[in-house]
Amino acid sequence: MALVVKLDDLELHQMNVKTALLN
């Protein structure tokens, strides 16, 4: 269960990084 949350966290972090690069 924790692993799934960690994967979601990682994906969310990647999206945040991409958004930051776009701005």
C-alpha positions in Angstrom: 0.0 0.0 0.0 2.8 2.4 1.0 4.6 1.6 -2.2 1.6 2.6 -4.3 1.4 6.0 -2.4 5.1 6.4 -3.0 4.7 5.8 -6.8 1.8 8.3 -6.9 4.0 10.8 -5.0 6.8 10.4 -7.5 4.5 10.9 -10.5 3.0 14.0 -8.8 6.5 15.3 -8.2 7.4 14.7 -11.9 4.3 16.7 -13.0 5.3 19.5 -10.6 8.8 19.6 -12.1 7.4 19.7 -15.7 5.1 22.5 -14.7 7.9 24.4 -13.1 10.0 24.0 -16.3 7.1 25.3 -18.4 6.6 28.4 -16.4 
